[in-house]
Amino acid sequence: MYSLKYKVTTSTCDSEGKLKLYSALQMMQDCSEMWIDSEPEVKDYFLQQNMAQLLATRQVEIIRVPDYKEELTVTTSVYGMKPMFGFRNSEVSAIIEFNK
C-alpha cells in the first residue's frame, strides 16, 4: 500500500470550487507511479524483465466531491496479479480531524 497527501488547490478545482474528476484521476495515477518506487523488488523485476506497468482501465465510484482547500489522502494497493495483468485499488479520501 502507498499513500500521498494532497490539498485541493485552485488548479485542481472547477468554477464551483469542487475537485475536478480529471484532477482526482491524476492524483490516483501519481500515487500508482510513486508506489512502484516504494517497492524495490517489483521495480527491479520490471527492469530485469523489460516490463512496465500500464493503466488499462479504471472504475470510479464517486461518493462525495471534495471542496477547495480540503486535505486529501490518496492510497493505492495491489489486490491481485495474473501473468498479463495486475489489479489495484486506489482511493481518494478526505482527512477529517475530530476535536479531542
Secondary structure, 3 states (H helix, E strand, C coil): CEEEEEECCHHHECCCCEECHHHHHHHHHHHHHHHHHHCHHHHHHHHHCCCCCCCCCCCCCCCCCCECCCEEEEEEEEEEECCCCEEEEEEEEECCCCCC
